[in-house]
């Protein structure tokens, strides 16, 4: 049906999480408090040391008004 193939790049997720937080002028500690996790957990999500749970991804989606797809995926050919 003409759908574009998409690929998952963990670096894109890490980068998106950090960028959203910084754009909102929030610290890792601010995000951690809202999520109910440690600041170290947020650092791990942003550095790719840990994968956030679906609940965490949904929180980012709602908090920053972005779809989970946009957090996770990059269409092939974008930013190449």
CNS distance restraints for C-alpha pairs under 8 A (distance, minus, plus):
assign (resid   4 and name CA) (resid  75 and name CA) 6.79 0.50 0.50
assign (resid   4 and name CA) (resid  76 and name CA) 7.21 0.50 0.50
assign (resid   5 and name CA) (resid  75 and name CA) 6.38 0.50 0.50
assign (resid   5 and name CA) (resid  76 and name CA) 6.08 0.50 0.50
assign (resid   6 and name CA) (resid  73 and name CA) 6.49 0.50 0.50
assign (resid   6 and name CA) (resid  74 and name CA) 5.92 0.50 0.50
assign (resid   6 and name CA) (resid  75 and name CA) 4.48 0.50 0.50
assign (resid   6 and name CA) (resid  76 and name CA) 5.48 0.50 0.50
assign (resid   7 and name CA) (resid  73 and name CA) 6.12 0.50 0.50
assign (resid   7 and name CA) (resid  74 and name CA) 5.95 0.50 0.50
assign (resid   7 and name CA) (resid  75 and name CA) 6.43 0.50 0.50
assign (resid   7 and name CA) (resid  76 and name CA) 6.52 0.50 0.50
assign (resid   8 and name CA) (resid  12 and name CA) 7.84 0.50 0.50
assign (resid   8 and name CA) (resid  72 and name CA) 6.40 0.50 0.50
assign (resid   8 and name CA) (resid  73 and name CA) 5.18 0.50 0.50
assign (resid   8 and name CA) (resid  74 and name CA) 6.61 0.50 0.50
assign (resid   9 and name CA) (resid  13 and name CA) 7.03 0.50 0.50
assign (resid   9 and name CA) (resid  72 and name CA) 7.51 0.50 0.50
assign (resid   9 and name CA) (resid  73 and name CA) 7.05 0.50 0.50
assign (resid   9 and name CA) (resid  74 and name CA) 7.52 0.50 0.50
assign (resid  10 and name CA) (resid  14 and name CA) 6.42 0.50 0.50
assign (resid  10 and name CA) (resid  48 and name CA) 7.02 0.50 0.50
assign (resid  10 and name CA) (resid  72 and name CA) 7.62 0.50 0.50
assign (resid  11 and name CA) (resid  15 and name CA) 5.99 0.50 0.50
assign (resid  11 and name CA) (resid  48 and name CA) 7.03 0.50 0.50
assign (resid  12 and name CA) (resid  16 and name CA) 5.97 0.50 0.50
assign (resid  12 and name CA) (resid  71 and name CA) 7.54 0.50 0.50
assign (resid  12 and name CA) (resid  72 and name CA) 6.82 0.50 0.50
assign (resid  12 and name CA) (resid  73 and name CA) 7.42 0.50 0.50
assign (resid  12 and name CA) (resid  74 and name CA) 7.58 0.50 0.50
assign (resid  13 and name CA) (resid  17 and name CA) 6.16 0.50 0.50
assign (resid  13 and name CA) (resid  46 and name CA) 7.87 0.50 0.50
assign (resid  13 and name CA) (resid  71 and name CA) 5.58 0.50 0.50
assign (resid  13 and name CA) (resid  72 and name CA) 5.23 0.50 0.50
assign (resid  13 and name CA) (resid  73 and name CA) 7.72 0.50 0.50
assign (resid  14 and name CA) (resid  18 and name CA) 6.35 0.50 0.50
assign (resid  14 and name CA) (resid  45 and name CA) 6.23 0.50 0.50
assign (resid  14 and name CA) (resid  46 and name CA) 4.41 0.50 0.50
assign (resid  14 and name CA) (resid  47 and name CA) 6.01 0.50 0.50
assign (resid  14 and name CA) (resid  48 and name CA) 5.93 0.50 0.50
assign (resid  15 and name CA) (resid  19 and name CA) 5.96 0.50 0.50
assign (resid  15 and name CA) (resid  46 and name CA) 6.62 0.50 0.50
assign (resid  16 and name CA) (resid  20 and name CA) 6.00 0.50 0.50
assign (resid  16 and name CA) (resid  71 and name CA) 6.09 0.50 0.50
assign (resid  17 and name CA) (resid  21 and name CA) 6.32 0.50 0.50
assign (resid  17 and name CA) (resid  45 and name CA) 7.65 0.50 0.50
assign (resid  17 and name CA) (resid  46 and name CA) 6.06 0.50 0.50
assign (resid  17 and name CA) (resid  60 and name CA) 7.66 0.50 0.50
assign (resid  17 and name CA) (resid  71 and name CA) 7.43 0.50 0.50
assign (resid  18 and name CA) (resid  22 and name CA) 6.12 0.50 0.50
assign (resid  18 and name CA) (resid  46 and name CA) 5.63 0.50 0.50
assign (resid  19 and name CA) (resid  23 and name CA) 5.94 0.50 0.50
assign (resid  20 and name CA) (resid  24 and name CA) 6.25 0.50 0.50
assign (resid  20 and name CA) (resid  64 and name CA) 6.97 0.50 0.50
assign (resid  21 and name CA) (resid  25 and name CA) 6.39 0.50 0.50
assign (resid  21 and name CA) (resid  26 and name CA) 5.36 0.50 0.50
assign (resid  21 and name CA) (resid  27 and name CA) 7.01 0.50 0.50
assign (resid  21 and name CA) (resid  28 and name CA) 7.61 0.50 0.50
assign (resid  21 and name CA) (resid  31 and name CA) 7.54 0.50 0.50
assign (resid  22 and name CA) (resid  26 and name CA) 5.79 0.50 0.50
assign (resid  22 and name CA) (resid  27 and name CA) 7.24 0.50 0.50
assign (resid  26 and name CA) (resid  30 and name CA) 5.79 0.50 0.50
assign (resid  26 and name CA) (resid  31 and name CA) 6.80 0.50 0.50
assign (resid  27 and name CA) (resid  31 and name CA) 6.52 0.50 0.50
assign (resid  28 and name CA) (resid  32 and name CA) 6.03 0.50 0.50
assign (resid  28 and name CA) (resid  39 and name CA) 5.64 0.50 0.50
assign (resid  28 and name CA) (resid  42 and name CA) 6.03 0.50 0.50
assign (resid  28 and name CA) (resid  43 and name CA) 6.85 0.50 0.50
assign (resid  29 and name CA) (resid  33 and name CA) 6.12 0.50 0.50
assign (resid  29 and name CA) (resid  38 and name CA) 7.50 0.50 0.50
assign (resid  29 and name CA) (resid  39 and name CA) 4.99 0.50 0.50
assign (resid  29 and name CA) (resid  42 and name CA) 7.96 0.50 0.50
assign (resid  30 and name CA) (resid  34 and name CA) 6.47 0.50 0.50
assign (resid  31 and name CA) (resid  35 and name CA) 6.11 0.50 0.50
assign (resid  31 and name CA) (resid  39 and name CA) 7.75 0.50 0.50
assign (resid  31 and name CA) (resid  42 and name CA) 7.28 0.50 0.50
assign (resid  32 and name CA) (resid  36 and name CA) 5.77 0.50 0.50
assign (resid  32 and name CA) (resid  37 and name CA) 4.95 0.50 0.50
assign (resid  32 and name CA) (resid  38 and name CA) 5.41 0.50 0.50
assign (resid  32 and name CA) (resid  39 and name CA) 5.17 0.50 0.50
assign (resid  32 and name CA) (resid  41 and name CA) 7.51 0.50 0.50
assign (resid  32 and name CA) (resid  42 and name CA) 6.17 0.50 0.50
assign (resid  33 and name CA) (resid  37 and name CA) 6.43 0.50 0.50
assign (resid  33 and name CA) (resid  38 and name CA) 7.39 0.50 0.50
assign (resid  33 and name CA) (resid  39 and name CA) 7.93 0.50 0.50
assign (resid  35 and name CA) (resid  56 and name CA) 7.13 0.50 0.50
assign (resid  35 and name CA) (resid  59 and name CA) 7.51 0.50 0.50
assign (resid  37 and name CA) (resid  41 and name CA) 6.35 0.50 0.50
assign (resid  37 and name CA) (resid  42 and name CA) 7.54 0.50 0.50
assign (resid  38 and name CA) (resid  42 and name CA) 6.82 0.50 0.50
assign (resid  39 and name CA) (resid  43 and name CA) 6.31 0.50 0.50
assign (resid  40 and name CA) (resid  44 and name CA) 6.16 0.50 0.50
assign (resid  41 and name CA) (resid  45 and name CA) 6.30 0.50 0.50
assign (resid  41 and name CA) (resid  50 and name CA) 7.60 0.50 0.50
assign (resid  42 and name CA) (resid  46 and name CA) 6.26 0.50 0.50
assign (resid  43 and name CA) (resid  47 and name CA) 6.04 0.50 0.50
assign (resid  44 and name CA) (resid  48 and name CA) 5.83 0.50 0.50
assign (resid  44 and name CA) (resid  49 and name CA) 4.62 0.50 0.50
assign (resid  44 and name CA) (resid  50 and name CA) 5.14 0.50 0.50
assign (resid  44 and name CA) (resid  51 and name CA) 7.84 0.50 0.50
assign (resid  45 and name CA) (resid  49 and name CA) 6.25 0.50 0.50
assign (resid  45 and name CA) (resid  50 and name CA) 5.20 0.50 0.50
assign (resid  45 and name CA) (resid  51 and name CA) 5.82 0.50 0.50
assign (resid  45 and name CA) (resid  52 and name CA) 5.97 0.50 0.50
assign (resid  52 and name CA) (resid  56 and name CA) 5.74 0.50 0.50
assign (resid  52 and name CA) (resid  57 and name CA) 6.51 0.50 0.50
assign (resid  53 and name CA) (resid  57 and name CA) 6.36 0.50 0.50
assign (resid  54 and name CA) (resid  58 and name CA) 6.09 0.50 0.50
assign (resid  55 and name CA) (resid  59 and name CA) 6.22 0.50 0.50
assign (resid  56 and name CA) (resid  60 and name CA) 6.38 0.50 0.50
assign (resid  57 and name CA) (resid  61 and name CA) 6.15 0.50 0.50
assign (resid  57 and name CA) (resid  68 and name CA) 6.51 0.50 0.50
assign (resid  57 and name CA) (resid  71 and name CA) 7.87 0.50 0.50
assign (resid  58 and name CA) (resid  62 and name CA) 6.16 0.50 0.50
assign (resid  58 and name CA) (resid  68 and name CA) 6.73 0.50 0.50
assign (resid  59 and name CA) (resid  63 and name CA) 5.82 0.50 0.50
assign (resid  60 and name CA) (resid  64 and name CA) 5.83 0.50 0.50
assign (resid  60 and name CA) (resid  65 and name CA) 7.83 0.50 0.50
assign (resid  60 and name CA) (resid  66 and name CA) 7.59 0.50 0.50
assign (resid  61 and name CA) (resid  65 and name CA) 5.51 0.50 0.50
assign (resid  61 and name CA) (resid  66 and name CA) 4.80 0.50 0.50
assign (resid  61 and name CA) (resid  67 and name CA) 5.40 0.50 0.50
assign (resid  61 and name CA) (resid  68 and name CA) 5.71 0.50 0.50
assign (resid  61 and name CA) (resid  71 and name CA) 7.73 0.50 0.50
assign (resid  62 and name CA) (resid  66 and name CA) 6.84 0.50 0.50
assign (resid  66 and name CA) (resid  70 and name CA) 6.50 0.50 0.50
assign (resid  66 and name CA) (resid  71 and name CA) 7.26 0.50 0.50
assign (resid  67 and name CA) (resid  71 and name CA) 6.57 0.50 0.50
assign (resid  68 and name CA) (resid  72 and name CA) 6.28 0.50 0.50
assign (resid  69 and name CA) (resid  73 and name CA) 5.55 0.50 0.50
assign (resid  70 and name CA) (resid  74 and name CA) 7.30 0.50 0.50
assign (resid  74 and name CA) (resid  78 and name CA) 6.85 0.50 0.50
